[in-house]
């Protein structure tokens, strides 16, 4: 289901505490089963504060504007180019700071039993599925609480959900397939991260996972602040590592230095901004943190083989 407003917080927390045992959703909508249901909150708000919600697997994203999500005493800013993930039964706090323009949220909550069933079907070999029959043998899948880039594949799935609902209205089968596709996509991202974790140097897996979490915090800081100034000291502090160890492990994990990754983020954002023919290139350069449009143009040419004005003409 897609909701056009945030459910009342007191009601929601009460329903979560009771496991939705009455099988009623917001507005007394009948539910097919107990447990937190699959739902998308697609609404526009000028501000909101929803503290300490024990949700299911959730993708937090915005079609317009920014929000903040806090889990495990860490707060992450979510812009229009990324989504953030919290795990099943993990407490989160969602906040949208007051602004005149407001924020258009598109927060995706995967049903409590739906998500576990889908994820386990994706990671369980076919012969084991056949042997298990209809018995539920679910083991939890834990994702990393971090920002994930929204590529064209992901954005295409989001557009498809919005368009289908607008044109055809609600449909349970279509909605379940769309939610399954999103979980499948994200599990692929999770597998890529697992490969990065396995390539980190410590022998113990728990240590590698902790190192990756620290590096991911610095990566999120880069993704949130790539348009402004950000120092090596700041990034190392985010990761709680010495500057030397941070630089070495960051390059080992992501194949680029922090500065190289920062420049890559700026170029990718520039490509999006250049599709707007009314934005002067000098304004785009300044907004991305470049000292002048000449340095921006040189870097853009080095990375793409085209100057910004040429890229803009080709992207019409």
Secondary structure as the mmCIF struct_conf table of DSSP 4:
data_model
#
loop_
_struct_conf.conf_type_id
_struct_conf.id
_struct_conf.beg_label_comp_id
_struct_conf.beg_label_asym_id
_struct_conf.beg_label_seq_id
_struct_conf.end_label_comp_id
_struct_conf.end_label_asym_id
_struct_conf.end_label_seq_id
STRN STRN1 UNK A 2 UNK A 3
BEND BEND1 UNK A 4 UNK A 5
HELX_LH_PP_P HELX_LH_PP_P1 UNK A 6 UNK A 8
HELX_RH_AL_P HELX_RH_AL_P1 UNK A 9 UNK A 17
TURN_TY1_P TURN_TY1_P1 UNK A 18 UNK A 22
STRN STRN2 UNK A 24 UNK A 24
TURN_TY1_P TURN_TY1_P2 UNK A 26 UNK A 27
BEND BEND2 UNK A 28 UNK A 28
STRN STRN3 UNK A 30 UNK A 30
BEND BEND3 UNK A 32 UNK A 36
HELX_LH_PP_P HELX_LH_PP_P2 UNK A 37 UNK A 38
STRN STRN4 UNK A 39 UNK A 45
BEND BEND4 UNK A 46 UNK A 46
STRN STRN5 UNK A 48 UNK A 55
BEND BEND5 UNK A 56 UNK A 57
STRN STRN6 UNK A 58 UNK A 60
STRN STRN7 UNK A 62 UNK A 64
BEND BEND6 UNK A 65 UNK A 65
STRN STRN8 UNK A 67 UNK A 71
TURN_TY1_P TURN_TY1_P3 UNK A 72 UNK A 73
STRN STRN9 UNK A 74 UNK A 78
TURN_TY1_P TURN_TY1_P4 UNK A 80 UNK A 81
STRN STRN10 UNK A 82 UNK A 86
TURN_TY1_P TURN_TY1_P5 UNK A 88 UNK A 89
STRN STRN11 UNK A 90 UNK A 96
BEND BEND7 UNK A 100 UNK A 101
STRN STRN12 UNK A 103 UNK A 109
HELX_LH_PP_P HELX_LH_PP_P3 UNK A 110 UNK A 111
HELX_RH_AL_P HELX_RH_AL_P2 UNK A 112 UNK A 123
BEND BEND8 UNK A 124 UNK A 124
HELX_RH_AL_P HELX_RH_AL_P3 UNK A 126 UNK A 132
TURN_TY1_P TURN_TY1_P6 UNK A 133 UNK A 134
BEND BEND9 UNK A 146 UNK A 146
STRN STRN13 UNK A 147 UNK A 149
HELX_RH_AL_P HELX_RH_AL_P4 UNK A 152 UNK A 168
HELX_RH_AL_P HELX_RH_AL_P5 UNK A 172 UNK A 199
BEND BEND10 UNK A 200 UNK A 201
BEND BEND11 UNK A 203 UNK A 204
HELX_RH_AL_P HELX_RH_AL_P6 UNK A 205 UNK A 225
TURN_TY1_P TURN_TY1_P7 UNK A 226 UNK A 227
BEND BEND12 UNK A 228 UNK A 228
HELX_RH_AL_P HELX_RH_AL_P7 UNK A 232 UNK A 239
TURN_TY1_P TURN_TY1_P8 UNK A 240 UNK A 240
BEND BEND13 UNK A 241 UNK A 241
HELX_RH_AL_P HELX_RH_AL_P8 UNK A 243 UNK A 254
BEND BEND14 UNK A 255 UNK A 256
HELX_RH_AL_P HELX_RH_AL_P9 UNK A 258 UNK A 273
TURN_TY1_P TURN_TY1_P9 UNK A 274 UNK A 275
TURN_TY1_P TURN_TY1_P10 UNK A 277 UNK A 278
BEND BEND15 UNK A 279 UNK A 279
HELX_RH_AL_P HELX_RH_AL_P10 UNK A 281 UNK A 287
TURN_TY1_P TURN_TY1_P11 UNK A 288 UNK A 289
BEND BEND16 UNK A 291 UNK A 292
HELX_RH_AL_P HELX_RH_AL_P11 UNK A 293 UNK A 304
BEND BEND17 UNK A 305 UNK A 306
HELX_RH_AL_P HELX_RH_AL_P12 UNK A 308 UNK A 314
TURN_TY1_P TURN_TY1_P12 UNK A 315 UNK A 315
#
